[in-house]
Amino acid sequence: MVFKRLLGSLGVGGPTVDTVLDPGAACPGGTLTGQVHLKGGNADFDIDHIALELVARVEVEHEEGESEGVAAFERFTVGGGFRLAEGEERSVPFSVTLPWETPVTELYGQDLGIVLGVRTELAVAGAKDKGDLDRLAVAPLPVQEAVLEALGQLGHGFKSADLEYGRIGGTGQQLPFYQEIELVPAPQYAHLVNEIELTFLAHPGGMDVVLEADRRGGPFSAGHDALTLFTVGHHDVRDWNTEVDGWIRRLVEHRASYGSPAPYGHDGHPGHGHGHGDHSHGDHHHGDQHHDGHRSGPGMGTVVAAGAAGLAVGVVGGMVAAEVVDEVGDFFEGEEEEG
């Protein structure tokens, strides 16, 4: 077994740590399992605690523009309170529950370019060291996959996905960021909509689906964004193609009043009001808003073939895949250097 990292804060001769996640993708609100493998150093050490931290690479909007950062969004203590003998090898199994709003990193086994990691912290003799970082894969919940599948069958194409720092007002969003899946509209809506942005906000009772459209301006009207929200249950059985097409029609056809109060909105700026709201647990709740000023982050230029396979990710050329790898590598290398 190769141990990835010597604990720098303890110097040469300290324990080493290697966290191994069980194979397969986890799901939002589901269980993440694995083991933390420890190997003792050249003396006995008291292990105060072993903690796992979930981190994500997010887009942050600010006055100067937009930049990337790393956000921690959950932390678990999975062990500790024991002595690790000199040279001793010990494995600590763990089973933790992911937040319901954990972003989806893959669809039909294809990477979406979302970067999540599990970072391991070992506290030994009063010193802490973030000694291990592993890529976390998350697959969609059944209801999320059903919505995405319907969008693909309706002719909408996947463009890109990213994580935006901030909150969507009027929702029960819990994490400090939200996932935005950018879609190319189906041909029948292309004359009305430039782009459709989709956000899933799952919770124990179901899932909010936030849809935003950057609409094309006609000869007598300026283009502007529209935002709608729908709520579905985790175990709903619906004609998803008809249901989702109804959502899209409502999104692109609704003419929001400029003077009406806005129940929903993006707050992408740190330090401002976050607009927490309560979840609507009704069978089909929706709201609409005129929405200005929200600017999507730069996409990765992925192009997806829509059709019977849903939003299957089909990368054109080799460049996008290389960019994903570089981004992941930079993310993990940068994190380890910080330790």
ROVEX-769171 format. One record per residue: residue number from 1; z, x, y of N, C-alpha, C in turn. Coordinates in steps of 0.02 Angstrom, whole numbers, plus 50000, padded with zeros to 5 digits. Last residue first. Layout:
N
<NUM,<Z,X,Y>,<Z,X,Y>,<Z,X,Y>>
...
END
This chain:
339
<339,<50130,49934,51135>,<50193,49945,51100>,<50225,50010,51117>>
<338,<50005,49940,51192>,<50060,49918,51234>,<50127,49933,51203>>
<337,<49923,49974,51089>,<49937,50025,51139>,<49996,50005,51183>>
<336,<49912,49853,51024>,<49949,49906,50992>,<49967,49961,51041>>
<335,<49835,49780,51116>,<49903,49758,51100>,<49943,49815,51069>>
<334,<49714,49850,51113>,<49753,49847,51175>,<49825,49826,51162>>
<333,<49674,49826,50982>,<49688,49895,51003>,<49731,49895,51066>>
<332,<49656,49686,50987>,<49708,49715,50944>,<49724,49787,50964>>
<331,<49554,49675,51085>,<49616,49635,51089>,<49671,49669,51049>>
<330,<49451,49754,51040>,<49484,49771,51103>,<49552,49737,51108>>
<329,<49419,49682,50922>,<49443,49751,50919>,<49479,49771,50982>>
<328,<49376,49561,50975>,<49434,49562,50931>,<49463,49632,50928>>
<327,<49266,49606,51048>,<49320,49572,51082>,<49384,49574,51041>>
<326,<49185,49659,50948>,<49211,49703,51001>,<49271,49671,51035>>
<325,<49157,49542,50875>,<49193,49597,50844>,<49223,49643,50896>>
<324,<49086,49470,50972>,<49147,49443,50944>,<49189,49499,50914>>
<323,<48976,49553,50991>,<49022,49541,51047>,<49088,49514,51022>>
<322,<48913,49542,50869>,<48941,49606,50888>,<48991,49598,50945>>
<321,<48872,49409,50875>,<48920,49429,50824>,<48953,49495,50842>>
<320,<48779,49420,50980>,<48840,49380,50988>,<48893,49400,50938>>
<319,<48674,49501,50931>,<48716,49523,50987>,<48782,49485,50990>>
<318,<48582,49466,50839>,<48642,49498,50814>,<48693,49512,50867>>
<317,<48503,49300,50847>,<48505,49373,50855>,<48570,49401,50827>>
<316,<48605,49161,50863>,<48537,49187,50871>,<48541,49261,50885>>
<315,<48711,49085,50747>,<48705,49134,50801>,<48634,49160,50803>>
<314,<48765,48932,50716>,<48708,48974,50700>,<48695,49022,50757>>
<313,<48885,48832,50650>,<48876,48886,50698>,<48818,48930,50676>>
<312,<48865,48660,50640>,<48865,48723,50604>,<48847,48779,50652>>
<311,<48909,48527,50677>,<48904,48582,50725>,<48908,48649,50688>>
<310,<48819,48447,50544>,<48866,48445,50600>,<48855,48505,50645>>
<309,<48719,48448,50454>,<48776,48491,50438>,<48828,48490,50494>>
<308,<48621,48371,50512>,<48659,48342,50456>,<48720,48383,50440>>
<307,<48640,48442,50675>,<48603,48401,50627>,<48648,48377,50572>>
<306,<48616,48589,50774>,<48649,48526,50760>,<48607,48486,50711>>
<305,<48639,48756,50781>,<48592,48706,50757>,<48631,48643,50740>>
<304,<48695,48839,50925>,<48710,48808,50861>,<48659,48756,50843>>
<303,<48718,48990,51004>,<48675,48932,50998>,<48684,48903,50928>>
<302,<48823,49078,51116>,<48805,49058,51048>,<48764,48995,51049>>
<301,<48866,49127,51236>,<48795,49121,51225>,<48776,49102,51154>>
<300,<48995,49129,51267>,<48971,49187,51231>,<48898,49181,51213>>
<299,<49031,49074,51437>,<49025,49065,51365>,<48998,49128,51333>>
<298,<49149,49092,51565>,<49084,49114,51537>,<49084,49106,51462>>
<297,<49238,48939,51598>,<49234,49011,51589>,<49167,49029,51559>>
<296,<49203,48808,51714>,<49210,48833,51647>,<49204,48909,51646>>
<295,<49296,48743,51842>,<49240,48788,51826>,<49251,48817,51757>>
<294,<49332,48603,51935>,<49345,48639,51873>,<49284,48680,51855>>
<293,<49299,48533,52051>,<49329,48598,52058>,<49342,48634,51993>>
<292,<49335,48359,52016>,<49300,48413,52052>,<49335,48479,52042>>
<291,<49314,48210,51941>,<49347,48274,51932>,<49306,48329,51965>>
<290,<49359,48045,51918>,<49314,48090,51954>,<49350,48157,51957>>
<289,<49407,47983,51759>,<49425,48014,51822>,<49366,48049,51853>>
<288,<49475,47868,51641>,<49418,47902,51672>,<49439,47929,51739>>
<287,<49543,47840,51477>,<49549,47840,51550>,<49491,47879,51578>>
<286,<49598,47753,51330>,<49550,47794,51367>,<49564,47788,51442>>
<285,<49655,47728,51165>,<49670,47730,51236>,<49618,47773,51271>>
<284,<49670,47656,51030>,<49611,47679,51066>,<49625,47676,51140>>
<283,<49797,47637,50978>,<49742,47650,50932>,<49682,47678,50969>>
<282,<49926,47728,51067>,<49887,47669,51051>,<49827,47687,51008>>
<281,<50003,47828,51110>,<49997,47822,51038>,<49959,47759,51019>>
<280,<49989,47943,51233>,<49974,47874,51219>,<49962,47867,51144>>
<279,<50116,48056,51278>,<50059,48040,51235>,<50050,47964,51233>>
<278,<50156,48082,51451>,<50174,48062,51383>,<50111,48047,51343>>
<277,<50128,48233,51546>,<50129,48161,51537>,<50151,48145,51467>>
<276,<50135,48361,51669>,<50152,48337,51602>,<50151,48261,51600>>
<275,<50083,48437,51780>,<50060,48370,51765>,<50075,48347,51694>>
<274,<50112,48561,51831>,<50076,48559,51768>,<50059,48488,51746>>
<273,<50096,48640,51990>,<50121,48585,51949>,<50079,48577,51887>>
<272,<50073,48821,51980>,<50065,48755,52011>,<50094,48702,51965>>
<271,<50083,48937,51907>,<50132,48925,51960>,<50125,48858,51994>>
<270,<49911,48972,51876>,<49982,48983,51861>,<50026,48967,51921>>
<269,<49788,48852,51870>,<49816,48904,51911>,<49890,48912,51896>>
<268,<49722,48745,51815>,<49710,48810,51785>,<49741,48867,51824>>
<267,<49736,48592,51779>,<49773,48637,51822>,<49768,48706,51792>>
<266,<49627,48456,51774>,<49643,48522,51749>,<49684,48559,51802>>
<265,<49677,48284,51756>,<49646,48339,51793>,<49667,48404,51764>>
<264,<49704,48109,51765>,<49693,48170,51727>,<49663,48223,51772>>
<263,<49717,48008,51858>,<49770,48017,51808>,<49763,48081,51768>>
<262,<49689,47999,52024>,<49663,48033,51964>,<49719,48044,51914>>
<261,<49656,47851,52121>,<49700,47905,52100>,<49677,47935,52033>>
<260,<49496,47826,52200>,<49548,47806,52154>,<49593,47865,52136>>
<259,<49388,47859,52280>,<49452,47845,52313>,<49509,47829,52265>>
<258,<49277,47873,52202>,<49302,47932,52237>,<49371,47921,52265>>
<257,<49269,47803,52041>,<49277,47792,52113>,<49306,47854,52146>>
<256,<49147,47847,51919>,<49216,47848,51943>,<49218,47838,52019>>
<255,<49046,47771,51819>,<49043,47794,51888>,<49113,47790,51917>>
<254,<48997,47808,51653>,<49049,47783,51699>,<49040,47813,51769>>
<253,<48907,47872,51573>,<48884,47815,51612>,<48934,47791,51663>>
<252,<48966,47977,51505>,<48909,47992,51549>,<48889,47934,51593>>
<251,<49077,47915,51438>,<49085,47975,51479>,<49028,47983,51529>>
<250,<49020,47813,51365>,<49069,47797,51417>,<49077,47855,51465>>
<249,<48942,47890,51278>,<48910,47843,51324>,<48958,47825,51381>>
<248,<49041,47960,51209>,<48994,47997,51251>,<48961,47950,51301>>
<247,<49105,47853,51142>,<49142,47895,51189>,<49095,47931,51237>>
<246,<49001,47807,51063>,<49029,47764,51114>,<49069,47803,51166>>
<245,<48988,47916,50979>,<48933,47901,51025>,<48956,47854,51080>>
<244,<49108,47902,50909>,<49100,47959,50954>,<49042,47947,51002>>
<243,<49083,47780,50838>,<49141,47789,50881>,<49129,47843,50933>>
<242,<48968,47807,50764>,<48968,47753,50813>,<49024,47762,50863>>
<241,<49017,47915,50686>,<48957,47923,50728>,<48955,47870,50782>>
<240,<49129,47861,50620>,<49139,47912,50673>,<49077,47921,50716>>
<239,<49193,47727,50579>,<49123,47748,50581>,<49119,47798,50637>>
<238,<49355,47779,50518>,<49311,47746,50565>,<49238,47765,50551>>
<237,<49514,47794,50480>,<49450,47788,50445>,<49404,47747,50490>>
<236,<49646,47902,50527>,<49601,47848,50544>,<49537,47851,50502>>
<235,<49745,47994,50514>,<49718,47966,50452>,<49671,47907,50465>>
<234,<49784,48030,50640>,<49765,48082,50593>,<49730,48055,50532>>
<233,<49711,47924,50767>,<49763,47941,50719>,<49738,47993,50670>>
<232,<49660,47957,50937>,<49646,47935,50869>,<49705,47956,50825>>
<231,<49621,47925,51106>,<49672,47943,51057>,<49654,47915,50989>>
<230,<49528,47993,51242>,<49534,47945,51188>,<49587,47970,51139>>
<229,<49479,48016,51409>,<49526,48034,51355>,<49529,47976,51306>>
<228,<49363,48094,51522>,<49390,48036,51487>,<49434,48061,51430>>
<227,<49291,48143,51674>,<49339,48159,51622>,<49363,48095,51589>>
<226,<49153,48216,51758>,<49190,48156,51738>,<49233,48174,51679>>
<225,<49091,48309,51897>,<49120,48305,51831>,<49152,48237,51820>>
<224,<48932,48281,51980>,<49004,48293,51979>,<49029,48285,51907>>
<223,<48792,48285,52089>,<48819,48295,52023>,<48894,48307,52027>>
<222,<48760,48156,52209>,<48778,48225,52194>,<48805,48230,52122>>
<221,<48621,48047,52221>,<48692,48058,52206>,<48703,48131,52188>>
<220,<48488,48023,52233>,<48531,47991,52283>,<48606,48002,52269>>
<219,<48427,48094,52131>,<48400,48102,52199>,<48445,48071,52252>>
<218,<48571,48149,52032>,<48507,48116,52042>,<48483,48125,52113>>
<217,<48650,48285,51952>,<48644,48243,52011>,<48574,48214,52017>>
<216,<48723,48286,51789>,<48667,48304,51834>,<48665,48257,51894>>
<215,<48895,48321,51754>,<48836,48277,51756>,<48784,48300,51806>>
<214,<48989,48385,51641>,<48961,48409,51704>,<48894,48373,51712>>
<213,<49116,48296,51563>,<49044,48306,51570>,<49029,48332,51640>>
<212,<49243,48301,51441>,<49224,48313,51511>,<49149,48325,51514>>
<211,<49364,48228,51341>,<49294,48243,51350>,<49279,48249,51424>>
<210,<49497,48246,51234>,<49478,48247,51305>,<49405,48269,51310>>
<209,<49585,48162,51120>,<49520,48194,51127>,<49500,48189,51201>>
<208,<49741,48173,51044>,<49704,48155,51104>,<49639,48195,51105>>
<207,<49800,48121,50888>,<49765,48172,50926>,<49732,48142,50987>>
<206,<49956,48090,50806>,<49884,48082,50810>,<49853,48138,50851>>
<205,<50092,48117,50800>,<50069,48048,50791>,<49994,48038,50792>>
<204,<50108,48256,50823>,<50127,48227,50758>,<50099,48157,50746>>
<203,<49953,48306,50903>,<50025,48297,50904>,<50044,48262,50839>>
<202,<49814,48391,50982>,<49846,48359,50925>,<49921,48356,50934>>
<201,<49696,48387,51083>,<49768,48396,51093>,<49803,48357,51037>>
<200,<49539,48460,51103>,<49583,48424,51058>,<49655,48439,51076>>
<199,<49406,48447,51216>,<49472,48476,51203>,<49511,48431,51156>>
<198,<49241,48483,51264>,<49285,48446,51219>,<49350,48483,51210>>
<197,<49112,48458,51379>,<49168,48500,51359>,<49219,48458,51322>>
<196,<48939,48458,51398>,<48998,48419,51379>,<49051,48467,51355>>
<195,<48816,48480,51525>,<48859,48508,51474>,<48916,48459,51460>>
<194,<48731,48403,51603>,<48716,48473,51592>,<48753,48500,51531>>
<193,<48670,48239,51587>,<48727,48285,51578>,<48703,48355,51566>>
<192,<48554,48165,51601>,<48614,48144,51637>,<48668,48197,51639>>
<191,<48458,48216,51521>,<48438,48203,51590>,<48498,48182,51633>>
<190,<48520,48223,51397>,<48507,48285,51433>,<48488,48274,51506>>
<189,<48539,48119,51313>,<48585,48123,51370>,<48570,48183,51415>>
<188,<48449,48132,51212>,<48448,48068,51249>,<48495,48068,51309>>
<187,<48476,48261,51158>,<48418,48250,51201>,<48420,48185,51242>>
<186,<48653,48300,51175>,<48595,48277,51136>,<48538,48259,51183>>
<185,<48717,48440,51270>,<48709,48369,51255>,<48648,48353,51214>>
<184,<48806,48574,51205>,<48742,48556,51236>,<48729,48483,51220>>
<183,<48979,48600,51232>,<48925,48572,51193>,<48863,48563,51236>>
<182,<49125,48696,51217>,<49069,48677,51259>,<49009,48658,51216>>
<181,<49290,48672,51198>,<49229,48680,51158>,<49171,48653,51200>>
<180,<49437,48741,51246>,<49380,48705,51272>,<49319,48722,51230>>
<179,<49610,48731,51223>,<49546,48753,51197>,<49490,48709,51224>>
<178,<49735,48776,51343>,<49701,48726,51302>,<49634,48755,51280>>
<177,<49903,48838,51375>,<49830,48842,51380>,<49800,48787,51336>>
<176,<50036,48824,51349>,<50017,48843,51417>,<49942,48852,51427>>
<175,<50062,48672,51249>,<50050,48744,51257>,<50029,48760,51329>>
<174,<50069,48531,51265>,<50129,48571,51257>,<50118,48645,51270>>
<173,<50008,48381,51338>,<49995,48450,51318>,<50059,48491,51318>>
<172,<50000,48245,51355>,<50062,48272,51329>,<50055,48345,51307>>
<171,<49916,48213,51512>,<49919,48217,51439>,<49986,48244,51419>>
<170,<49912,48223,51647>,<49909,48157,51619>,<49907,48155,51543>>
<169,<49817,48377,51662>,<49866,48328,51685>,<49856,48260,51652>>
<168,<49805,48509,51563>,<49766,48451,51581>,<49815,48396,51598>>
<167,<49850,48675,51616>,<49863,48613,51580>,<49817,48557,51605>>
<166,<49817,48851,51583>,<49830,48793,51625>,<49840,48731,51583>>
<165,<49686,48952,51522>,<49755,48949,51543>,<49764,48890,51591>>
<164,<49575,48912,51395>,<49585,48911,51467>,<49660,48906,51482>>
<163,<49478,48983,51272>,<49545,48958,51287>,<49557,48966,51362>>
<162,<49315,48930,51213>,<49362,48978,51241>,<49430,48944,51251>>
<161,<49154,48923,51142>,<49222,48899,51142>,<49266,48952,51174>>
<160,<48984,48861,51154>,<49034,48914,51154>,<49103,48881,51151>>
<159,<48891,48764,51100>,<48870,48817,51146>,<48920,48875,51144>>
<158,<48832,48652,50978>,<48886,48697,50999>,<48857,48752,51044>>
<157,<48744,48502,51020>,<48746,48569,50993>,<48804,48609,51020>>
<156,<48714,48334,50968>,<48746,48380,51015>,<48753,48448,50982>>
<155,<48667,48245,50874>,<48619,48288,50908>,<48648,48334,50960>>
<154,<48747,48174,50793>,<48719,48137,50850>,<48673,48181,50892>>
<153,<48794,48270,50708>,<48745,48223,50681>,<48713,48182,50737>>
<152,<48886,48333,50796>,<48828,48368,50771>,<48775,48321,50745>>
<151,<48979,48231,50814>,<48943,48257,50872>,<48880,48294,50850>>
<150,<49026,48219,50683>,<48990,48163,50714>,<48950,48188,50774>>
<149,<49091,48342,50668>,<49035,48325,50624>,<48993,48269,50655>>
<148,<49192,48327,50762>,<49141,48379,50771>,<49079,48366,50729>>
<147,<49264,48222,50703>,<49236,48214,50770>,<49180,48264,50782>>
<146,<49300,48281,50581>,<49261,48219,50581>,<49228,48208,50649>>
<145,<49379,48388,50621>,<49315,48402,50589>,<49270,48340,50589>>
<144,<49487,48316,50670>,<49449,48359,50715>,<49380,48374,50686>>
<143,<49532,48256,50554>,<49507,48213,50607>,<49468,48253,50659>>
<142,<49570,48371,50477>,<49517,48325,50454>,<49490,48282,50510>>
<141,<49586,48515,50586>,<49615,48460,50549>,<49559,48412,50527>>
<140,<49496,48672,50571>,<49511,48608,50603>,<49547,48560,50556>>
<139,<49579,48831,50538>,<49526,48783,50526>,<49544,48715,50556>>
<138,<49615,48988,50596>,<49638,48919,50597>,<49577,48873,50589>>
<137,<49673,49152,50570>,<49617,49105,50563>,<49644,49034,50558>>
<136,<49732,49291,50655>,<49751,49226,50628>,<49689,49180,50628>>
<135,<49750,49464,50632>,<49707,49409,50654>,<49728,49345,50618>>
<134,<49903,49549,50667>,<49853,49526,50620>,<49814,49467,50649>>
<133,<50000,49686,50705>,<49962,49630,50734>,<49905,49612,50687>>
<132,<50155,49770,50721>,<50100,49749,50678>,<50066,49689,50711>>
<131,<50268,49803,50799>,<50238,49853,50757>,<50178,49831,50716>>
<130,<50355,49804,50930>,<50303,49759,50906>,<50256,49801,50864>>
<129,<50525,49843,50920>,<50457,49869,50921>,<50409,49818,50893>>
<128,<50687,49873,50987>,<50635,49827,50965>,<50567,49860,50969>>
<127,<50849,49931,50945>,<50783,49946,50974>,<50732,49897,50945>>
<126,<50964,49899,50876>,<50963,49884,50947>,<50896,49898,50980>>
<125,<50931,49933,50743>,<50983,49971,50778>,<50978,49961,50854>>
<124,<50779,49855,50758>,<50818,49901,50716>,<50866,49939,50760>>
<123,<50670,49727,50748>,<50726,49751,50788>,<50772,49791,50742>>
<122,<50501,49704,50748>,<50556,49726,50707>,<50610,49754,50753>>
<121,<50374,49586,50760>,<50424,49625,50796>,<50482,49641,50749>>
<120,<50204,49557,50740>,<50268,49566,50707>,<50314,49610,50750>>
<119,<50088,49434,50787>,<50118,49499,50803>,<50188,49503,50774>>
<118,<49943,49362,50750>,<50014,49358,50732>,<50042,49428,50742>>
<117,<49814,49297,50859>,<49846,49349,50819>,<49918,49332,50803>>
<116,<49650,49237,50899>,<49722,49226,50891>,<49751,49281,50848>>
<115,<49508,49207,50985>,<49548,49262,50959>,<49622,49245,50959>>
<114,<49357,49125,50953>,<49426,49118,50978>,<49469,49171,50945>>
<113,<49234,49127,50893>,<49246,49175,50947>,<49314,49168,50980>>
<112,<49215,49048,50784>,<49197,49019,50849>,<49208,49067,50907>>
<111,<49149,49087,50625>,<49194,49106,50679>,<49169,49077,50746>>
<110,<49133,48970,50492>,<49100,49012,50542>,<49147,49024,50602>>
<109,<49190,48878,50408>,<49195,48949,50390>,<49163,48996,50439>>
<108,<49175,48760,50476>,<49135,48770,50416>,<49134,48844,50396>>
<107,<49240,48847,50608>,<49213,48782,50589>,<49164,48793,50532>>
<106,<49383,48929,50681>,<49323,48927,50639>,<49304,48856,50623>>
<105,<49493,48916,50761>,<49454,48977,50767>,<49390,48977,50726>>
<104,<49578,48800,50860>,<49536,48809,50801>,<49493,48871,50810>>
<103,<49744,48825,50929>,<49670,48819,50934>,<49637,48830,50866>>
<102,<49884,48721,50908>,<49855,48786,50893>,<49778,48780,50893>>
<101,<49951,48604,50931>,<49896,48620,50976>,<49866,48689,50964>>
<100,<50054,48603,50839>,<49999,48555,50830>,<49939,48573,50873>>
<99,<50109,48767,50789>,<50107,48712,50837>,<50047,48666,50825>>
<98,<50144,48800,50614>,<50105,48813,50675>,<50112,48754,50723>>
<97,<50288,48843,50529>,<50244,48787,50548>,<50209,48802,50614>>
<96,<50309,48969,50402>,<50323,48941,50468>,<50271,48887,50484>>
<95,<50375,49068,50287>,<50337,49005,50290>,<50356,48972,50355>>
<94,<50386,49231,50213>,<50397,49183,50267>,<50352,49123,50259>>
<93,<50468,49364,50123>,<50419,49309,50127>,<50436,49263,50185>>
<92,<50484,49530,50137>,<50517,49470,50162>,<50465,49415,50167>>
<91,<50503,49668,50031>,<50458,49617,50059>,<50498,49555,50078>>
<90,<50539,49841,50037>,<50564,49772,50032>,<50513,49725,50063>>
<89,<50576,50001,49984>,<50522,49954,49999>,<50548,49883,49987>>
<88,<50672,50138,50048>,<50669,50074,50012>,<50608,50033,50033>>
<87,<50693,50256,50118>,<50636,50252,50073>,<50628,50187,50036>>
<86,<50859,50213,50140>,<50810,50267,50147>,<50755,50260,50095>>
<85,<50878,50034,50152>,<50897,50101,50131>,<50841,50151,50141>>
<84,<50912,49922,50270>,<50855,49948,50234>,<50870,50020,50217>>
<83,<51028,49792,50280>,<51017,49864,50285>,<50958,49884,50242>>
<82,<51008,49639,50374>,<51018,49677,50312>,<51005,49751,50326>>
<81,<50966,49549,50473>,<51035,49549,50452>,<51046,49585,50387>>
<80,<50808,49464,50434>,<50851,49512,50468>,<50922,49508,50442>>
<79,<50679,49341,50468>,<50723,49380,50426>,<50765,49426,50468>>
<78,<50602,49270,50555>,<50590,49258,50484>,<50636,49299,50439>>
<77,<50588,49183,50702>,<50628,49235,50669>,<50626,49221,50595>>
<76,<50442,49150,50794>,<50483,49132,50737>,<50524,49193,50715>>
<75,<50356,49082,50932>,<50393,49138,50905>,<50439,49113,50849>>
<74,<50208,49049,51028>,<50260,49028,50982>,<50293,49090,50952>>
<73,<50122,49105,51121>,<50133,49033,51124>,<50181,49007,51071>>
<72,<50072,49230,51235>,<50112,49214,51175>,<50129,49140,51178>>
<71,<49916,49278,51295>,<49971,49231,51302>,<50006,49222,51235>>
<70,<49824,49397,51380>,<49854,49380,51316>,<49914,49336,51327>>
<69,<49675,49371,51479>,<49743,49393,51468>,<49766,49373,51399>>
<68,<49533,49392,51586>,<49562,49378,51520>,<49633,49405,51517>>
<67,<49485,49308,51739>,<49498,49367,51699>,<49528,49345,51632>>
<66,<49397,49256,51883>,<49423,49240,51817>,<49432,49305,51778>>
<65,<49436,49257,52053>,<49386,49241,52002>,<49419,49224,51936>>
<64,<49532,49271,52146>,<49480,49322,52145>,<49426,49308,52094>>
<63,<49619,49165,52118>,<49580,49164,52181>,<49523,49214,52180>>
<62,<49593,49127,51943>,<49635,49143,52001>,<49589,49149,52062>>
<61,<49602,49084,51772>,<49568,49076,51836>,<49617,49092,51893>>
<60,<49595,49162,51620>,<49640,49144,51675>,<49600,49141,51739>>
<59,<49573,49138,51449>,<49540,49147,51513>,<49587,49122,51568>>
<58,<49663,49224,51317>,<49647,49165,51358>,<49610,49186,51421>>
<57,<49706,49262,51155>,<49670,49287,51214>,<49645,49227,51253>>
<56,<49870,49235,51092>,<49801,49214,51100>,<49770,49248,51160>>
<55,<50001,49247,50968>,<49971,49265,51032>,<49898,49244,51032>>
<54,<50155,49219,50893>,<50085,49198,50896>,<50058,49212,50965>>
<53,<50267,49327,50816>,<50247,49297,50879>,<50173,49280,50875>>
<52,<50404,49346,50709>,<50331,49338,50715>,<50316,49302,50780>>
<51,<50537,49461,50680>,<50510,49403,50714>,<50434,49405,50713>>
<50,<50681,49514,50605>,<50608,49518,50599>,<50581,49454,50631>>
<49,<50831,49598,50659>,<50789,49539,50647>,<50716,49558,50639>>
<48,<50904,49716,50620>,<50935,49661,50657>,<50896,49596,50647>>
<47,<50924,49820,50492>,<50871,49778,50520>,<50905,49718,50554>>
<46,<50988,49978,50493>,<51008,49908,50495>,<50952,49868,50529>>
<45,<50935,50109,50385>,<50929,50075,50449>,<50952,50003,50442>>
<44,<50956,50271,50314>,<50969,50199,50310>,<50964,50169,50380>>
<43,<50815,50383,50331>,<50887,50369,50332>,<50894,50294,50322>>
<42,<50681,50394,50342>,<50716,50451,50312>,<50792,50444,50317>>
<41,<50641,50220,50314>,<50626,50286,50341>,<50666,50340,50305>>
<40,<50574,50091,50206>,<50627,50127,50240>,<50606,50196,50263>>
<39,<50455,49970,50235>,<50469,50032,50198>,<50518,50073,50239>>
<38,<50414,49798,50216>,<50450,49851,50251>,<50456,49912,50205>>
<37,<50306,49666,50238>,<50323,49722,50194>,<50356,49777,50237>>
<36,<50312,49500,50251>,<50321,49559,50292>,<50346,49614,50245>>
<35,<50196,49378,50194>,<50253,49422,50182>,<50253,49480,50231>>
<34,<50157,49203,50214>,<50140,49273,50202>,<50202,49313,50188>>
<33,<50095,49053,50292>,<50137,49089,50245>,<50113,49161,50237>>
<32,<50099,48915,50392>,<50073,48984,50388>,<50121,49023,50345>>
<31,<50062,48743,50387>,<50106,48798,50367>,<50068,48864,50365>>
<30,<50007,48644,50529>,<50016,48660,50458>,<50059,48721,50448>>
<29,<49972,48623,50658>,<50028,48583,50632>,<50044,48598,50559>>
<28,<49808,48673,50618>,<49856,48653,50670>,<49910,48608,50641>>
<27,<49799,48773,50468>,<49778,48715,50507>,<49829,48702,50562>>
<26,<49737,48934,50407>,<49789,48883,50417>,<49759,48825,50456>>
<25,<49622,49001,50289>,<49638,48980,50358>,<49695,48929,50357>>
<24,<49656,49130,50167>,<49635,49064,50188>,<49657,49048,50259>>
<23,<49798,49222,50099>,<49726,49210,50110>,<49712,49137,50132>>
<22,<49947,49257,50196>,<49915,49232,50135>,<49842,49215,50149>>
<21,<49963,49407,50291>,<49957,49334,50288>,<49925,49313,50223>>
<20,<50070,49538,50297>,<50010,49515,50261>,<50012,49439,50259>>
<19,<50130,49667,50396>,<50131,49595,50384>,<50065,49574,50352>>
<18,<50220,49809,50382>,<50152,49784,50372>,<50158,49710,50354>>
<17,<50312,49945,50448>,<50306,49874,50436>,<50233,49855,50428>>
<16,<50431,50078,50425>,<50364,50054,50441>,<50359,49982,50418>>
<15,<50577,50159,50499>,<50544,50114,50452>,<50472,50099,50473>>
<14,<50568,50333,50556>,<50590,50264,50559>,<50555,50221,50507>>
<13,<50513,50459,50559>,<50566,50446,50510>,<50593,50376,50511>>
<12,<50488,50480,50732>,<50469,50499,50664>,<50528,50487,50617>>
<11,<50547,50339,50831>,<50524,50407,50820>,<50505,50419,50747>>
<10,<50580,50215,50869>,<50629,50250,50829>,<50608,50321,50813>>
<9,<50473,50162,50935>,<50536,50166,50972>,<50590,50204,50935>>
<8,<50369,50158,50841>,<50370,50210,50892>,<50437,50218,50927>>
<7,<50362,50137,50676>,<50398,50110,50734>,<50407,50163,50787>>
<6,<50199,50151,50617>,<50265,50182,50621>,<50299,50156,50683>>
<5,<50095,50039,50535>,<50122,50060,50598>,<50190,50092,50590>>
<4,<50042,49996,50412>,<49998,50003,50470>,<50029,50042,50528>>
<3,<50045,50061,50253>,<50085,50030,50306>,<50053,50047,50373>>
<2,<49959,50028,50109>,<49955,50066,50171>,<49995,50029,50225>>
<1,<50000,50042,49940>,<50000,50000,50000>,<50000,50044,50063>>
END
